[in-house]
Amino acid sequence: MQEAKAYFDKAMERLDTMPENELAPAYLGYGRYQKMQGNFEKAREYLTRALDILERLGTLIEPEKIKKECFYDERIKG
């Protein structure tokens, strides 16, 4: 598991070079990963980044799912 996390972290370092339509799902996945790990502050940060991009791009379904996940989960809600 530790080896997989190392690869995942390395991939996350390269995100800033991705186009936004690919960046949003990556942030979403990383936010969900952080949530599963119990890192709720980090989860909120990445879920919010994904939400901002998806709303800016006009994505219809995902923003509502993320809002529910991010803002109705007491552990993540800021």
Summary of the structure (lengths in Angstrom):
residues: 78
radius of gyration: 12.4
end to end distance: 29.1
largest distance: 36.2
contacts: 207
relative contact order: 0.14
helix: 77%
strand: 0%
